[in-house]
Amino acid sequence: MQRVASSPQFQKSKRLRELLLYLGSRGLEDPNCTLREQEIGVAVLGRPSNYDTSHDTLVRVLVSHLRKKLHEYFFGEGREEPLIIEIPKGSYLPVFCARTRLQRSTEIAEETSRPAAGWRPAWLTARVVLAAAGAVVFGLAATLSATLTSHRTARPAVEAFWKQLFGNSQATYLILSDVTLIEFEKLMGGPVQLSEYEAHEFDRLAGLNIKDPVQRALAREFVNRVTTATSDVQVARDFGVLASECRLPLTIISARDVSSSVVSSMNTIILGSWRANPWVGLFEDQMNFRTDYHESPPGVQFVNRSPLAGEQPTYQAEWRRTGYCRITFLPNPRHTGNVLLISGSDVISTEAGGRFLSSEDSMVHLCQRLGLKVGHAMPHFELLLQTRIVNSTVPWFQMVAYRPHAS
């Protein structure tokens, strides 16, 4: 256990290392004990003894991340270890078992999960996929990175920015949007507030705001089917590759599974508008380019609170023709990490923001506009991209406004 904790997989995360040692010690002292989430939060995270685990889900998030790190170790640097450590799903106590048993169970899982010849998954053509695809994206990103590393193109401006953002020994979470929420809000006739979203008060909100019993029953049924946009998965894939190239940890998670403590204290990348990802609402008041929705007729624009020379006072999106994407780099609320927000006027335009931040030419251009040399520390900033939408894709985008942020 000490050998695993001192491996490279755990060197950059003191919290994961402490979590492993705490869980392992408890499991060795009493393999039959019942270890509860609240107890872990108090012992490892310093939470108060009566804290609410339904609102603060960080223990669950960290244990999920720990499972991945253990898997990486025992199939990488620790592949010669005769014993392996697992944390079974639904439990917080680790178990110690012979490697041969794990290898056999992994082979069986791979064999049974292999698709039949000619099979094609539905999400390859669907515009919306399950948010659980985040785990698949993470694995795909790792595979792509291993394949591409040997002939990757140097991106010094991109990598310098990425390392500045997330190379601070904090965990980094990429938060996928929740597009199911948009349809629920349409039936409600207005937005779900962040406090209501974090508490999962959908049943109560449906009862209060949706008068038609048929629509109310429909809303209650589908709101629990958490989905994200294909464009978010594309961004997650590209950022996963970039994080792997920079040797920085990245965890992909659904907006529905995040807590205030994570967004307030960790590094986060938040994808989507505040209607599809309410966590954006924590920062909306700090923005120069404010999101303005109107319900009837439906539409969205970005309002420029302090227009500079050559800028427009408003940037109105035109459905399926012209969109906008706001990219903002800020400190998190506790100033213990960084936040990167990529918010499109529609789900397709959000992808343009991901492409901008992954493009060496775009990032060099941004450095020039901000008066910086490539590799120099980037100030907190806010910028707005205009996108052209053709057949649900963005073949073209350009930066139309930018400025250092007064955070």
Residue pairs with C-beta under 8 A, 6 or more apart in sequence:
1 20
1 21
1 24
1 28
1 85
2 21
3 78
3 81
4 10
4 20
4 70
4 73
4 78
4 85
5 17
5 20
5 21
7 73
7 77
7 78
8 77
9 69
9 72
9 73
9 76
9 77
10 16
10 17
10 20
10 69
11 17
12 169
12 249
13 69
13 169
13 171
13 249
14 169
15 44
15 45
15 62
15 171
16 62
16 65
16 66
16 69
16 171
18 44
19 40
19 44
19 62
19 63
19 66
20 66
20 70
20 94
22 40
22 43
22 44
23 35
23 40
23 63
23 66
23 87
23 92
23 93
23 94
24 85
24 94
26 33
26 35
26 93
27 35
27 93
27 94
27 95
27 96
31 93
31 95
33 93
35 91
35 92
35 93
36 92
37 53
37 59
37 60
37 92
38 47
38 49
38 51
38 53
40 59
40 63
40 92
41 47
41 51
41 53
41 56
41 58
41 59
42 48
42 49
42 51
44 59
45 58
45 59
47 56
53 59
54 199
55 198
55 199
55 259
55 260
56 259
56 260
56 261
57 257
57 258
57 259
57 262
58 259
58 261
58 262
59 92
60 257
61 173
61 251
61 253
61 257
61 258
61 259
61 262
62 171
63 87
63 92
64 251
65 171
65 249
65 251
66 87
67 86
67 87
68 138
68 251
70 84
70 85
70 86
70 87
74 81
74 84
74 85
74 99
74 102
78 84
81 99
82 98
82 99
83 96
83 97
83 98
83 99
84 96
84 97
84 98
84 99
84 102
85 94
85 95
85 96
86 94
86 95
86 97
86 102
87 93
87 94
87 95
88 95
115 121
123 129
123 130
123 133
123 230
126 230
127 229
127 230
127 392
128 179
128 227
128 228
128 229
128 230
129 227
129 228
129 229
129 230
129 233
130 226
130 227
130 228
131 176
131 178
131 226
131 227
131 228
131 254
131 255
131 256
132 226
132 254
133 228
133 233
134 174
134 176
134 228
134 233
134 236
134 252
134 253
134 254
135 252
137 233
137 236
137 237
137 240
137 252
138 236
138 240
138 250
138 251
138 252
140 237
140 240
141 236
141 237
141 239
141 240
141 241
141 243
141 244
141 250
142 240
142 244
144 237
144 240
144 241
145 240
145 241
145 244
145 245
146 244
148 241
149 245
152 245
153 360
154 360
155 358
155 360
155 363
156 360
156 374
156 375
157 360
157 363
157 364
157 367
157 374
157 375
158 242
158 357
158 358
158 359
158 360
158 363
159 242
159 245
159 246
160 374
160 375
160 376
161 357
161 363
161 378
162 242
162 243
162 246
162 248
163 246
163 248
164 377
164 378
165 267
165 329
165 338
165 340
166 172
166 243
166 248
166 250
166 267
166 338
167 246
167 248
168 267
168 337
168 338
170 265
170 266
170 267
170 336
170 337
171 249
171 251
171 266
171 267
172 243
172 248
172 249
172 250
172 251
172 266
172 267
172 268
172 269
173 250
173 251
173 252
173 253
173 258
173 262
173 266
173 267
173 268
173 269
174 236
174 239
174 240
174 250
174 251
174 252
174 253
174 268
174 269
174 271
175 253
175 254
175 255
175 258
175 263
175 268
175 269
175 270
175 271
175 277
175 279
176 228
176 232
176 233
176 236
176 252
176 253
176 254
176 255
176 271
176 272
176 277
177 228
177 229
177 232
177 255
177 271
177 272
177 273
177 276
177 277
177 347
177 350
178 226
178 227
178 228
178 254
178 255
178 256
178 272
178 276
178 277
178 278
179 227
179 228
179 229
179 272
179 276
179 347
180 222
180 223
180 225
180 226
180 227
181 192
181 197
181 223
181 255
181 275
181 276
181 278
182 275
182 276
183 222
184 192
184 202
184 206
184 219
184 222
184 223
185 191
185 192
185 275
187 206
187 210
187 215
187 218
187 219
188 205
188 206
188 209
188 210
188 219
189 209
189 295
190 209
190 295
191 274
191 275
191 278
191 293
192 202
192 205
192 278
193 278
193 281
194 278
194 279
194 281
194 282
196 205
197 255
197 278
198 259
198 260
198 278
200 256
202 219
202 220
202 223
202 224
203 220
206 216
206 219
206 220
206 223
207 216
210 216
210 219
226 254
226 256
228 254
229 272
229 276
229 347
229 350
230 347
231 344
231 347
231 348
231 350
231 351
232 271
232 272
232 347
232 350
232 351
234 351
234 354
235 271
235 342
235 350
235 351
235 353
235 354
236 252
236 271
238 354
238 355
238 358
239 250
239 269
239 354
239 358
240 250
240 252
242 358
243 249
243 250
244 250
255 270
255 272
255 276
255 277
255 278
255 279
258 279
262 268
263 270
263 279
263 282
263 332
263 333
263 339
264 282
264 332
264 333
264 334
265 332
265 333
265 334
265 336
265 337
266 332
266 336
266 337
267 332
267 337
267 338
267 339
268 279
268 332
268 337
268 338
268 339
268 340
269 339
269 340
269 341
269 342
270 277
270 279
270 280
270 339
270 340
270 341
270 342
270 343
271 277
271 342
271 343
271 350
271 354
272 280
272 342
272 343
272 344
272 347
272 350
273 280
273 291
273 300
273 343
273 344
273 345
273 350
274 280
274 281
274 284
274 291
274 343
275 293
276 347
277 343
280 291
280 341
280 343
282 333
283 328
283 330
283 339
283 341
284 290
284 291
286 330
286 405
286 407
287 305
287 326
287 328
287 382
288 304
288 305
288 306
288 382
288 403
288 405
289 302
289 303
289 304
289 305
289 315
289 326
289 382
289 384
289 401
290 302
290 303
290 305
291 300
291 302
291 303
291 326
291 343
292 300
292 301
292 302
292 303
292 314
293 299
293 300
294 300
299 316
299 317
299 319
300 317
300 345
300 346
301 314
301 315
301 316
301 317
301 345
302 314
302 315
302 324
302 326
302 345
302 384
303 313
303 314
304 311
304 312
304 313
304 314
304 315
304 401
307 313
308 401
308 403
311 400
311 401
312 400
315 324
315 384
315 386
315 400
315 401
317 323
317 324
317 345
317 346
317 349
319 346
320 389
320 392
321 388
321 389
322 386
322 387
322 388
322 389
323 344
323 345
323 346
323 348
323 349
323 352
323 386
323 387
323 389
323 394
324 344
324 345
324 349
324 384
324 385
324 386
324 387
324 400
325 342
325 343
325 344
325 345
325 349
325 350
325 352
325 353
325 356
325 384
325 385
325 387
325 397
326 341
326 342
326 343
326 344
326 353
326 382
326 383
326 384
326 385
327 340
327 341
327 342
327 353
327 356
327 357
327 382
327 383
327 384
327 385
328 339
328 340
328 341
328 343
328 381
328 382
328 383
328 405
329 338
329 339
329 340
329 378
329 380
329 381
329 382
329 405
330 338
330 339
330 341
330 380
330 405
330 407
331 337
331 338
331 339
331 380
331 407
332 338
332 339
340 357
342 350
342 353
342 354
342 357
343 350
343 353
344 350
344 351
344 352
344 353
344 387
346 389
348 387
348 389
348 392
348 393
348 394
349 385
349 387
349 389
349 394
349 397
351 394
352 385
352 387
352 394
352 397
353 385
355 362
355 394
355 397
356 362
356 363
356 385
356 397
356 399
357 363
362 399
364 374
365 399
366 381
366 383
366 399
366 402
367 373
367 374
367 376
367 378
369 399
369 402
370 378
370 379
370 381
370 402
370 404
372 378
379 404
379 405
380 404
380 405
380 407
381 402
381 403
381 404
381 405
382 402
382 403
382 405
383 399
383 401
383 402
383 403
384 399
384 400
384 401
384 402
385 397
385 398
385 399
385 400
386 397
386 398
386 400
387 394
387 396
387 397
388 394
388 395
388 396
388 397
